[in-house]
Amino acid sequence: MSLLHNADLSAAFDRAARSYDRMVAANPGYHRQLRRSARRLGLPDGGLGARLLDLGCGTGASTAALLSAAPCAEVTAVDASAGMLERARRKPWPRGVSFVHSPAEGLAEAGVTGPFDAVFAAYLFRNVSDPDEVLARVRGLLAPGGRIAVHEYTLSGRPVHRAVWTAVCRGLVLPVARRSGDGELYGHLWRSVVEFDTAEEFARRMERAGFVHVRVLPLPGWHTGITHTFVARVPTAEERA
């Protein structure tokens, strides 16, 4: 099970798009946990007047979660996989939601410009070639005081949580994925998590990128110690002074 990168990873997501929603629907709490992380942005007034970026939107599950927390916001949803975006665009969306095909590293070239009031990034940072570069770009897109919530598989560092993750992937996820022809992508999923930052390491990565008030928030259920929400914000002008 080797890691996929860049074009190979986008192509794997393109192929998996047809069955992706069925796969995540079988994950207990998947959508509920996304909504929880989106609420942790703490956007006031239902996001009224806010401009939000959903980075790595996939088939739109994170977009729907973001709208559940901020139904009055304008949302730009971005993904590197054309196949995933095609599925997302077929779903009904309110006015103010737009979809852009772009890797996280190429937002400016795709016409995605700030300032945004908040960024939501779900299951993204394990899949970019340079997480530090992407965090720096995201920080540059946020207005002073702008908020970020990262929802990510980041293990606690405790052996028991790595063992649970491996058991779930090898006992449930991979057998189903192989039957649908997507074993390569979900093998990448398993390995990308065990080789990525722990929750503590990713929080430090966010601090190095210039985010302040970084908090690591656990998620309940089987996700405990495996999936976390990272919330932070860009310093205000007064804080930078």
Secondary structure, DSSP 8 states (H G I E B T S, - for coil): -----HHHHHHHHHHHHHHHHHHHHTSTTHHHHHHHHHHTT--GGGGTT-EEEEET-TTTHHHHHHHHH-TTSEEEEEES-HHHHHHHHTS---TTEEEEE--GGGTTTTT----EEEEEEES-GGGSS-HHHHHHHHHHHEEEEEEEEEEEE---S-HHHHHHHHHHIIIIIHHHHHHTT-HHHHHHHHHHHHHS--HHHHHHHHHHTT-EEEEEEE--GGGTTTEEEEEEE---HHHH-
